[in-house]
Amino acid sequence: MRDAPATVGGVSSPTLSFGLSAVLAAVCILALFVGAANGGPRTPSQQSGQEQKTTPEEQFKTVQQKAEQGDATAQFNLGVMYTNGYGVWQDYAQAAAWFLKAAEHGDAMAQIALGYAYAKGQGVPQDDVQAVAWYRKAAEQGYADAQHNLGVMYADGVGVPQDDIEALKWTNLAAVRASGDTQKVFADRLAKKMTPAQIAEAQKRAQEWTLAFEKRKK
């Protein structure tokens, strides 16, 4: 789900992503929903002589029912299913609508997905300011994908005034939490075009954010 690299002040950098981790998480959660709908996990002996799989359409109906009951995780999963055309015709507008419902309940993965939708104009009018707003909500919850995307927006000056210090702050935070190297590589390249004073300020802001975040978690 990546586009061609963008250039940030002469620095080759990855563009925004709705994160493969988001899709993988949705698949895992979806499996839990489907298992619950069929009476929970079965042992091999229990599966013998019984239907072991449900169709995508049946899975969609299971998730849809939970989503309509207000379950935020199911609402996010339903958005993913509409995005991918899994068990239902692909419909980006419906995907964005369900992402919005989950995002308004505070679901960070849905907030990231909605930010991506606004950034790309996928199912909603393209709106970089809205993209930044939704990425920020998830970033404040400590999600690396959102922090990285927010940092890229600051580095590019898209949806927000261009600000290398804020860009480095958020991409450094993302690099600490991310499992891969993409965020760290981007942060390192961004830092190379900044002054020592700017880097120190970005590090200070990141540390202050981390302290406040840890305090909120207690």
Secondary structure, DSSP 4 states (H G I P E B T S, - for coil): ---SPEEETTEEE------HHHHHHHHHHHHHHHHHHTTS---HHHHTTS-----HHHHHHHHHHHHHTT-HHHHHHHHHHHHHTSSS---HHHHHHHHHHHHHTT-HHHHHHHHHHHHHTSSS---HHHHHHHHHHHHTTT-HHHHHHHHHHHHHTSSS---HHHHHHHHHHHHHH-SSSHHHHHHHHHHTTS-HHHHHHHHHHHHHHHHHHHHHH-
